[in-house]
Amino acid sequence: MAGAAAEQRRLATVVESWLGRPVLIVGDAMLDEWRFADSDRLCREAPAPVLTLRRRISAAGGAANTAVNVATLGGRAVLVAPVGADVAGDELHDCLDRAGVWDRTVNQPGRPTPVKRRMLAGNQILLREDSGDADDALDPDGVARLLTALDCATEELRAAAGGEAPTLVVCDYGLGALPAPVRAWLVEQRERYATVALDAHDLADWRGLAPTVVTPSFAEATRLLARAGGANRSTASTDLHLEHPDSDPADGPSELSVGAAPGGAHADDRPGPVGEPTPSEGRVALTGDGLSVTGTGVTVNTEAGAGVDRAVLAESRLAELRAHTGADVVAVTLDTDGAVVGGADGERRRSHSTPVPASHAVGAGDAYLAAMTLALAADAPLPTAAQLAQLAATITVSDTGTCVCLRDDLLAALDMPSEATAHPAVVGTDELDAIVAEHREAGRSVVFTNGCFDVLHPGHVRYLEQARALGDLLIVAVNSDGSVRRLKGPDRPVNPVEDRGALLAALSCVDHVVVFEEDSPSALIEAVRPDVYVKGGDYPPELVPEAPLVRRLGGQVRTLGYVPDRSTSAIIERIRSHSQDPSSHAADPSLSPRTQAS
């Protein structure tokens, strides 16, 4: 029991160590759309269900979901990807902002944002509609702007990390975001990145990248072996075979299924391969006394014994996969069967997952990739990285939707509360000193901002999410009621400081809230000595009154523009105008006399 607790503490230490790790994600970003409907009858026109839409959810998908998982796990994520100038692109930007991802995507007018729309009834996916494919190629100007964004984002991350080389994650799902010039640039610039993770449907396109880790699915791994082997590889047996399609869907192949080879039993009455093949899917057929997998030139031959499955197939070829990809680590993911991982030491590591409905596992591979990358970037041993990656993927599949793993959930699965929640969210100045000291000792960066936050609105939330993305800990200093009255007038604040502080503390992007009585936060800035001081506004940092003090203390000053038409004053003015216009009351029957009077 004590040993298990010690192991959990060791794993939790790795999770804590990757906090704030700089990671650049590049590749095919897409929007996942989930439409949940009810159905209780068939339509008259055809034997098809009549659906009544109840709710709709949008989430980041593909490379964007990998970036979201890096951010929610505690890394500092920057996404560079082409995104269409369309409604889906706008929704994707919002998803990134909410997760605290540094959005460095490049708008591509005329090229739609890839979308996967799923329609569900009773949590069962009835259909999926995809838009966006590899034919929507980037034009030369789009490629040039993407390369510029990659170069700038790399330097931005390096500067934010104090000169530390960032980690690179490449997500190539065949949707055209990574054409040959971009792949060539990334290969040429490999030395600018400390750790490189590659998740690609076609690994053969990335020769020369020398990634730290690759995470192919079983089907992607077999395709690479088939192409690498070519027609010169001999077939050790005709009993077993691998059928692989000439091409794969744009969103990647489904995992190959284990099943029987044609022909049934052997001529000498030895039992033939077991299992039922799935119609129209590629098949891996197995025997009980060994295996030989052939097809498109790929052959596997090893004395594997009874009970051979995809994990054994993958384990038998890990060394070749490492050689063909140039990767230090190969992690072959097997969906409901977990994963098989191999490194330079030749040891094979197997992890397991809990079988769940397919609608629960969308994006679980992104969580796996994010956790594996962060762990390796933090110099965790390979067994630890593999264990944390599988755990991150497993705890995200409890419900329908695109999987995102939160750092707090990962620590909770290890029975370890996160340090951010070890202290109350609303703190006094004395306790704040101790909290900041703890984070300083752990090497984490502190972001500080202040304001009245009288009527919390979407502009505030987006501003705070962007501020949180600039460091590891966000402290929000709130003006007391007396301070607000002196600054804003006798009719403010609308909400007392207790309510304002509680609402701020409820935001996931805010770590701690502290109230100050003075008109200026200078005393708190002196005490906290923030690494980054953030103010809202469209003016340059030089005009921020606190800028000289922050710089004297060794910090940076950043200004973040407000969301247009989102301000406390504008909201209060709309409420007053509404209450003074009798016609507006008549037009809105939902406003009862009690509501109007309040």
N, C-alpha and C positions, 0 to 999 in steps of 0.2 A: 504493500500500500504506500509506504514511504517512498519506494522507488518510482511508482507511478506519479506521485506528487512532484518529485524532483524532476522527472521527465517533462511534466507539464510546465513547470517553472522555466526549464531550459528552453522549451519552445516559445513560451511567452517572452522570454528575453530577446529572442530573435525578432519577434513581431515588434517589440519596442525599439529594437536597434534600427529597423528600416524606416522609422518615422521621419518624414521629410526627405527621403531619398529622391534625388532628381531623376525623372524618367521621361524620355521623349517617345511618344507613340506615333507611328506613321502608318498609313495604310487605308484600307477600304472602310470608311465610316458609313453607317446606314442608320435608318430609323426603324425601330420595331414598334408596330402598332397592334394593340390587342383590343378587340371588340367583343364584349361579353353580351350575350343575348339570351332570351328565353324563347322556348319553342314548345307549343302544346297542340299543334295541328299541322296537317299537310296542306299545301296550296292546291287550288283547283286545276291549275294549268299543268302540273306535273307532280310526280311523287317526290316532292321536295319539301322540307320543313319551312314553315313560315317563321321568320325570326323577328323578335322585337328587341331592338337594341336597348340595353340598360346602362352600360357605361363603356367608356373608351379610355385606354391608357396608352401613352407614348413613352418609349424608353430608348436610350442609346443602344445601338447594335454594332456588331463587328468591332472594328478598331476603336470606335467611340466607346463601346461598352468595356473594352479592355482598359481604356483610359479612366473610365468611371471607377472600375474596380481598383486600379492603382491608387486613385485618389481616396476612395472610401476605406481602403486598407491602411492609409496613412502616408502614402508616397506623395511626392510633388509631381503631378502629372501634367504634361503638355501634349496636346494633340495637334498634329499637322496632317491634314487630309483635305482633298477637294470636296466641297459641299455645294449643292445647287442653290441658286438664288430663288428659292421657292418656299412654299408653306412648310414642307417637310424639313427643309434646311433650317427654317426659323425654329421649329419645334426641337430640332436636334441641338441648336445653340442653347436653348433654354435648359435642356437636359444636362448639357455640359456645365452650364453656370450653376445649376442646383447642386451638382456634385462637387463643385470646387475645382473643376478641370480648367487649366489655362487654355483657353480656346484660341488656337492659332490656325484655324482652318482657313482655307482659301476658297472664296466664292467663285463658282464656275457658271456664269450665265449661259443658258441654253443646254446645260448638262444637268439632268434631274438628280436629286438626292436619292440614292437607292433606298427603297422602302420594302419591308416585309409586313404585310397586313394579314393578321390571323383573325378569323371569325370563330367564336366558340359558343357552344350551348352546353350548359351543365359541365363546364370545365373540359369539354371534349372539343378539340380542334376539328371543325367541319371542313374548312378550306383555308388555303393561304394564297394570297395574291402578291406577286413580286413585281417590282418595277426597278429599272436600272440594271444594265448589264455591261459586259466588257466592250460592246460595240460603241458605247458612249465614251469614246476615247478623248483624252485631254488634247487640246490643240497646243501648238508650240508655245503660245503665250501662257497658257495654263501650266505647262511643264516648267517654264521659267519662273513663274510666280511661286510654284510649289517648292522648287529648289531654293529660292530666296527665303521662303518661310522656314525651310529646314535649317538652313545656315543660321538664320537669326535666332530661331528657337534654341538651337544647340548652344549658342553663345549666351543667350538669356539664362538658360538653366545653369550653365557653368558659372556665370556671374552671381546668380542667386545662391549657389552652393559654395561660394567662396573659392572658386577656381577648381573645384572637384569635377572630374570628368563625369558627365551624365551617363545614364543607362539608356539603351535604345531598344525599343520593341517594334518589330516589323510584322504587320498583319496584312498578308497578301491573300485575298479571297477571290481573286480573278475578276474583279469588277472594274479594272482599268485605272485604279488610283496610283499604281506603281508601274508605269511603263518603263521600257528599257533604259532611257536616260536617267530616270530616278534611281533605278536599281544600280546602275553603274556608278552614280554619285555616292550612294551609300556604301558600296564596296570600296571605292577610292577613299572615302572619309572614315573608314573603319577605326582608325587609330584614335579618333576623337571621342570614342565611347569606351567606357570601362567594361561594361557587360552588355552583350547583345543577345536578345531573344528573338527567335524567328518562328512564326506560325504561318505557314504557306501551304496552299492547296497543291502547288507544284513546286516542290523543293528543288527540282533541277534548275529552275530559273535563278537560283541564288548561289550558284557556285562562286567561290571566291570571297564570300562574306565572312567566313570563319566565325560563325556565331558561337556564343557561349553555350546556348541551349536551343534545341528545336523541339517542338511539341506536335508532331504529326499524329493524325488519327491513324487507325490501323490501315484504312484504305489508302491514305496518302503515303504511308510507309511502303506498302506493297507496290504501289505505282512507281515509286522511286527505285525500288529494287528491280522491278521489271525493266525499266528504261536503262538502268545501269548495267543489268546483265546482258540485255540484247539477245539476239538469236544464237549467239555462240555458246550459251550455257546449255549443258546437256540435261536431258530429262532422266532422272534416276528411276522413275516409276511411272507407269500409266494409270496406276490405281487412284491417284489423288491429283486434284487439279485446282487451279485458281482461275476463275473467270473474272476478267476485269473489263469494264466498258472502255471503249476508245476515248471517250470524253466524259466529263463529269458535269453535273449541274453547276451553275454559276455560284451557288452558295455552298458548294463543296459536296463531296460524296457522302452518302450514308455509310455507316459502318458495314463492312462485309459480314454476312451471316454464315455461321457454321452449318453445313448440311451434307447430304450424301452425294457422292460422285455418281455419274451415270453408270449403270452396269450392275449395280447391286453386289452380290457376293462374288468372291473370287472363284476361278475355275476349280481350284482344289478344295472347295467347300469351306475355306477359312471365312470367318465373318467379314462381310463387306463394311464399308464406311457406314456410320450411324448418323441419324439426325435427318430432319426434313429440310430440304432447301426452300428458300423463299422465292416464289415466282418472280421473274424479271429482275432479280438482284444478283450481283456477283456472289459466288459461292466459294467457300473453302471447305474441301472435303477431307476427312481425317480417317485414319485406320487406328486400330488398337495397338499395333506392334511397332509403330514408327510413323514417319510422315514424309511425304514428298509433295511439295506444292509446285505446280507448273502452270504456265500460262503466260503468254506474251514474253516468253524467254526467261521467266524467273523460276528458279528451282531451289527448294529447301530440302535437305536430306539429313536427318539426325535421328538417333535412337531415342525417341521421346517417351516411349512407354504408353500405357493405357491412359485414357482421360485427357488426351491432348486437346488444348483449346487455343484461342487466339493469343492468350498471354504467353503460352509456350512458344507459339510461332514467333511472336515478337521477340521474346527473350533469345531465341536462337539466332536472330539476325541483328542484334543491337550493335555488335562490333562493325558489321558492314554498313549499317546506317550511319554510324559515327564517321566512318571513312568516307562515305559518299557525300555527306553534308559538311564535313570538316568541323563538326560541333564537338565541344568538350562533353556535352551531356545530351542524350536523346531520351525523351519521355514520350512513349507511344501511348496515347490515350485510347481507352477501350470502352467509352461511355459507361454503361451500367456495370461493366466488369472492372472498373478502376483504371489503373495505368501500370505500365512497366517502364522502369527507368534504369538507364545504364550510363556510367561515366568512364573516365580514363582508367580507373582501377580494375575494370572488368567485372565488378560485382553487379549482379542484377537485383533490382529492388522492386517488389510488387506492392501495390497499394490497392485497396478495395473500396467500393462505393456501395451505397444502398440503392437498390432498384426503385425507380420512381416512374410515374407517367412521363411520357416524352414532353408534354406541355410544361412540366416542372423543371426540365433540364436545359431549356434554351438559354444559352449564354454561360452555362456552368464551365465550359472550357475557357472562357475569358477570365473567370475568377481563378481557375487553375493556373493559367498563364501568368496572371498578374502576381499571384502569391509566389509562384516558383521564381519569377524574375526578381522580385523584391528580396527574397531570401538569398538567392545567389549573389545579388548585388551587395548584400550585407555580409558576404563572406561566410554564410552558413554552410556547414557540411552538407553534401548531397543528400544523405538520408533524411536530414532535418528538413531541407528544402522540399523534398518529395512528400514528406509527411504533412507539412503545412499546406502545400498546394492541394493535396487530396482533401484535406480537412476543409479548406476554403471552398472547394467545389461542392463538397458534400452538404455543408450546412446551408447552402443557398437554394436547395431544390425542394423546399418545404411547400411551395405553392406555385400556382400557375403564373407565368410572367417571365421577363428577362432577368436572369440571375445577377445579383450584385451582393458581394460579401463586404460587410462592414467590419472595421477593425475591432470595435467593441464586441461584435458577435463572435469573432474569431477568438478573442481573449476569453469571452464567456464560455466558449466551448472547451477552453483549457482550464476552466474554473479560476480564471485570473481576471479581476476587474481591471479596466484600463486606468492608468494613472490620471487621465483627464476627469474621470468620474469619481476618483477617490476623495476629492474635495467637493464641497457644495458649489453650485454654479454661481450663486450670488454670494460674494465674499466681502469682508471688510478690508481696509487698507493694511492692517497688521497681518492678516492671513495671506493677503496677496503677496507680500514680501516673501513669505516662506514658499509659496507655490512657485513664484518666479525663480527662486533660488534652486528648487528641485529640478526644474526644467533646464536651467542654465548648466547645472552639474551634469545632466544627461546630454548636453550638447544640442539642445533644441532651440530654435529661433522663436522670438516672441514678437507678435504683431499687436499694435495698440491703436485703438481709435476711440473717439469720444463724440458725444452729441446728446441732444434732448430726447430723440426718438419718442416724440409725444404720441403720435398716432402711427403705429407701425403699419407699413404698407409694402407692396412688392418692390418699390425702389429701394427701401431700406434692406430688404432681404437679399436682393441681388448684390447690393453694395457690400454687405457683410460677408456673403459667400465669396466674393472676389477678394475681399480683404483676407479672409481665412486662408485662401490659396497661396498667399504670399509668405506663409511661414507655418510653423508647427503648432502654435498656440495663439488664439485670438482673445484678447482682453478688451472688453468694451466698457468705457467709463461713461456713466450717465449723470447728467446734471440733476441736482436735487430740485425739488419744487421751487424753493426760494431762488435758486440760481436761474431756473427757467423764467420765473416772473421778472427778474431783473433784465434778462436778455430779450424776452419776447413780449412782455407787457403783462398787465394785471389779469387778463382773461386766459392766460396760459400758466401751467399746462392744462390740457383737457383731461389727461389721465394722471393720477398720482404716481410718484416714483416707484411705489411698491408694485403697481400693475405694470409699469413700463419695464422695470427690471425683470419681473417674472416672465413677460412675453419674450424678452431678449434671451433670457436663460433657456427658454424652451426651444430655441433654434439650434439645430445640430451643428451649425457652423460656429457658434459662439461657445467658447470654453468657460469663460468667467466674466461676471458682471460686477462692477464696483461703482458705488455712488460717490460723487464728490460735491462739496458744498460751494467751492469757489467758482468764480466766473471763468477761470482758465484752468486747464488740466496740467499746468506746468509742474506743480508739486508731484503729481502722480507720475508724470514723465520722468522727473528726476529719480523717483523711487524705482520705477520699473526698468528704465533705461532700455526701451524697446529696440529691437533690431530693425523693425520697420514701423514707421508711424504713418497712418493712413487718414486722409481727409477726403470728404466728398466735394466735388466741384469741378468746373471746367477750366480752372485757372492753373498756371504752372506751380510746381512745388515751392518755388522761390517766394511766392506770395503768401504761403501758409505762415501765420504768426509764430507758430511753434517750431518752424524749420531750423532756425539757428541753434536753438537749445538741443533739438534732436541730433543734429549733425555734430555739435560739440560733444555729445555723449557717445558718438560713434555709430549712430543709426542712420537709416535711409528715410526719405520722405517720399510718399507716393500719393497722388491725387487720382481718384476714380470718379468718372463722370456719372451723374445721376441719370436714372431712367427718365426719358422725357414724359411730361405730364404726370409725374408721380412725385408729389411732395405733400408734406403735412399741411402746409398753408393752403394749397389748392384743394385738398380734401375737405378741410374745415370750411373753406369758402363755399364749396359745392353744397355742403350740409346746410349752411346758413341760407344760401339762396333757395334751396329746396324748401326749407321750413317757412320762408317768407313769401312763397309763391302759392297761393291757394289752389290754382289750377293744377299744380303738380300733385297735390294731395288727392284731388278727384281722379286724376289719371292713374294713380297708383293705389288701388284698394288695399294692398298689403300693408299700407301705413295706417295703423289703428290710431285713435285719439291718444292712447297712452304713448305710442311710439313718437307721434308728432310732438307731444308735449315734452318728451325727454330730449 
